[in-house]
Amino acid sequence: MRTLHQWHTDNDAEDPAGMAGKDLGWILLDVLDSDVRQFRKNKEVVNVYEWLHSEGV
């Protein structure tokens, strides 16, 4: 399996590590969006996601 970093390197990206990080962020956002639990996003140096614990979930 190829990594995101390798894919960007193979496609001549100027910043393969940065682009792979952005891709991973979008993948995480999609996973959290499809989760039944609720999360709060805090903008810091990077995005931080906090699970909002509620009864029965």
Secondary structure as the mmCIF struct_conf table of DSSP 4:
data_model
#
loop_
_struct_conf.conf_type_id
_struct_conf.id
_struct_conf.beg_label_comp_id
_struct_conf.beg_label_asym_id
_struct_conf.beg_label_seq_id
_struct_conf.end_label_comp_id
_struct_conf.end_label_asym_id
_struct_conf.end_label_seq_id
HELX_RH_AL_P HELX_RH_AL_P1 LEU A 4 ASP A 10
TURN_TY1_P TURN_TY1_P1 ASN A 11 ASP A 12
BEND BEND1 GLU A 14 GLU A 14
HELX_RH_AL_P HELX_RH_AL_P2 PRO A 16 SER A 34
BEND BEND2 ASP A 35 ARG A 37
STRN STRN1 GLN A 38 LYS A 43
BEND BEND3 GLU A 44 VAL A 46
STRN STRN2 ASN A 47 LEU A 52
TURN_TY1_P TURN_TY1_P2 GLU A 55 GLY A 56
#
